[in-house]
Amino acid sequence: MWLRVDDTVEVITGNDAGVRAKVLSVDREQNRVVVEGVNRVLKHVRKSQRNPQGGRLSKELSVAWSNVMLVCESCNAASRTGAKYQDDGSKVRYCKKCGAQIGRTIAPARSAHAKTKK
């Protein structure tokens, strides 16, 4: 799963299909993401000291990560993504439509010669 917080994604299935929005959180264990303004539900809240008004609160629930696609910034299209290693050892995400880099996922590995002695 190549999604991160603050990525722009497009919903491809469900009631909110076609909506482009920002990822608010990612749950890698459950393979789900919370997307801003997508899959909104009403939660009924009882009056309490914390919430003296009570009533109905609107909140976003998570959606399966397979129902969203990452939007490439360079070609402005929802596309599949891949990962490849650079010459310096870093791993980057890239768009499979245009080949543009989307962002680094793993920092370059430190070589054995770069370690400092104490």
FENDAFEN-V475791 format. One record per pair of residues at least 6 apart in sequence whose ideal C-beta (glycine too) atoms are under 8 Angstrom apart, sorted by sequence separation. I is the first residue (numbers start at 1). J is the second residue. If there is no record, write none. Layout:
i=I j=J
i=I j=J
This chain:
i=3 j=9
i=11 j=17
i=26 j=32
i=27 j=33
i=45 j=51
i=47 j=53
i=48 j=54
i=71 j=77
i=72 j=78
i=85 j=91
i=86 j=92
i=94 j=100
i=11 j=18
i=26 j=33
i=27 j=34
i=47 j=54
i=71 j=78
i=72 j=79
i=84 j=91
i=85 j=92
i=94 j=101
i=95 j=102
i=10 j=18
i=11 j=19
i=25 j=33
i=26 j=34
i=46 j=54
i=70 j=78
i=71 j=79
i=83 j=91
i=84 j=92
i=93 j=101
i=94 j=102
i=10 j=19
i=11 j=20
i=25 j=34
i=45 j=54
i=69 j=78
i=70 j=79
i=83 j=92
i=92 j=101
i=93 j=102
i=10 j=20
i=11 j=21
i=23 j=33
i=24 j=34
i=45 j=55
i=69 j=79
i=83 j=93
i=84 j=94
i=92 j=102
i=93 j=103
i=9 j=20
i=23 j=34
i=24 j=35
i=44 j=55
i=45 j=56
i=69 j=80
i=70 j=81
i=82 j=93
i=83 j=94
i=92 j=103
i=93 j=104
i=8 j=20
i=9 j=21
i=23 j=35
i=24 j=36
i=44 j=56
i=45 j=57
i=81 j=93
i=82 j=94
i=92 j=104
i=93 j=105
i=8 j=21
i=9 j=22
i=22 j=35
i=23 j=36
i=43 j=56
i=81 j=94
i=91 j=104
i=92 j=105
i=8 j=22
i=9 j=23
i=21 j=35
i=22 j=36
i=42 j=56
i=43 j=57
i=81 j=95
i=82 j=96
i=90 j=104
i=91 j=105
i=7 j=22
i=8 j=23
i=21 j=36
i=42 j=57
i=43 j=58
i=81 j=96
i=91 j=106
i=6 j=22
i=7 j=23
i=19 j=35
i=21 j=37
i=42 j=58
i=43 j=59
i=79 j=95
i=80 j=96
i=90 j=106
i=6 j=23
i=21 j=38
i=41 j=58
i=79 j=96
i=80 j=97
i=90 j=107
i=5 j=23
i=19 j=37
i=40 j=58
i=41 j=59
i=79 j=97
i=90 j=108
i=4 j=23
i=5 j=24
i=19 j=38
i=40 j=59
i=41 j=60
i=79 j=98
i=89 j=108
i=3 j=23
i=5 j=25
i=40 j=60
i=41 j=61
i=75 j=95
i=77 j=97
i=88 j=108
i=89 j=109
i=5 j=26
i=16 j=37
i=39 j=60
i=40 j=61
i=74 j=95
i=81 j=102
i=4 j=26
i=16 j=38
i=38 j=60
i=39 j=61
i=75 j=97
i=83 j=105
i=86 j=108
i=3 j=26
i=16 j=39
i=37 j=60
i=39 j=62
i=70 j=93
i=72 j=95
i=75 j=98
i=9 j=33
i=11 j=35
i=15 j=39
i=36 j=60
i=39 j=63
i=74 j=98
i=1 j=26
i=14 j=39
i=35 j=60
i=38 j=63
i=72 j=97
i=75 j=100
i=9 j=35
i=34 j=60
i=72 j=98
i=74 j=100
i=1 j=28
i=11 j=38
i=34 j=61
i=73 j=100
i=34 j=62
i=35 j=63
i=72 j=100
i=33 j=62
i=34 j=63
i=73 j=102
i=1 j=31
i=3 j=33
i=32 j=62
i=33 j=63
i=72 j=102
i=32 j=63
i=30 j=62
i=32 j=64
i=33 j=65
i=70 j=102
i=31 j=64
i=32 j=65
i=35 j=68
i=31 j=65
i=27 j=62
i=31 j=66
i=33 j=68
i=24 j=60
i=25 j=62
i=26 j=65
i=23 j=68
i=14 j=63
i=20 j=71
i=11 j=63
i=14 j=67
i=13 j=67
i=12 j=67
i=11 j=67
i=12 j=68
i=11 j=68
i=12 j=69
i=10 j=68
i=20 j=78
i=9 j=68
i=10 j=69
i=9 j=69
i=9 j=70
i=10 j=71
i=3 j=65
i=8 j=70
i=9 j=71
i=7 j=70
i=8 j=71
i=1 j=65
i=7 j=71
i=3 j=68
i=8 j=73
i=12 j=78
i=3 j=70
i=2 j=70
i=10 j=78
i=9 j=78
i=2 j=81
i=2 j=83
i=2 j=93
i=4 j=103
i=2 j=102
i=2 j=105
